[in-house]
Amino acid sequence: MIANGHDHRKADTRGFTLVEVMVSSMILALFLSGALAMLVQTTRTTESVRRRTEAVSLAWSRVERARLVGFDAMEDLVEEAPGNVVNAAGLLDENGLYRRVTSVESLQGELPAVRIRVDVWVRNFRDAAFDGVPESMETIITNISRTWDE
């Protein structure tokens, strides 16, 4: 039936079919799940970098502490393997995110000297174990008194 030049038998094409809505919903869901996975991975990577940076800071702080300790007290800094579990401030904490080992080695030579090495492992995300490659810091400290000419 044609009235006013329009055929009223044709279907209304102004809306979307159920199939079109479902397909577009699936595409949107796939996009959002991919974006969420990327966000989670970025967050984990950022946290991992932050923890490794803190581990370097812990090792550096321990080396600096060794510089301040009297030469005869260097052996007091030793932390035998497997080391001590510490928090971000370097304080003993069984729930800490870091394991620290400090070694002190006397060096033979004309001058009294020791090698201080600090290794710090970061607790991993998967199983909370301390594995992987540690962040390390090493220095040599001598017992030479300084004299200043006036």
Stockholm file with secondary structure:
# STOCKHOLM 1.0

chainA/1-150         MIANGHDHRKADTRGFTLVEVMVSSMILALFLSGALAMLVQTTRTTESVRRRTEAVSLAWSRVERARLVGFDAMEDLVEEAPGNVVNAAGLLDENGLYRRVTSVESLQGELPAVRIRVDVWVRNFRDAAFDGVPESMETIITNISRTWDE
#=GR chainA/1-150 SS CEETTEETTSCCCSSCCHHHHHHHHHHHHHHHHHHHHHHHHHHHHHHHHHHHHHHHHHHHHHHHHHHHSCGGGGGGGCEEEEEEEECTTSCBCTTCSEEEEEEEEEECSSSCEEEEEEEEEEBCTTTCCBCSCCEEEEEEEECCCCCCCC
#=GC SS_cons         CEETTEETTSCCCSSCCHHHHHHHHHHHHHHHHHHHHHHHHHHHHHHHHHHHHHHHHHHHHHHHHHHHSCGGGGGGGCEEEEEEEECTTSCBCTTCSEEEEEEEEEECSSSCEEEEEEEEEEBCTTTCCBCSCCEEEEEEEECCCCCCCC
//
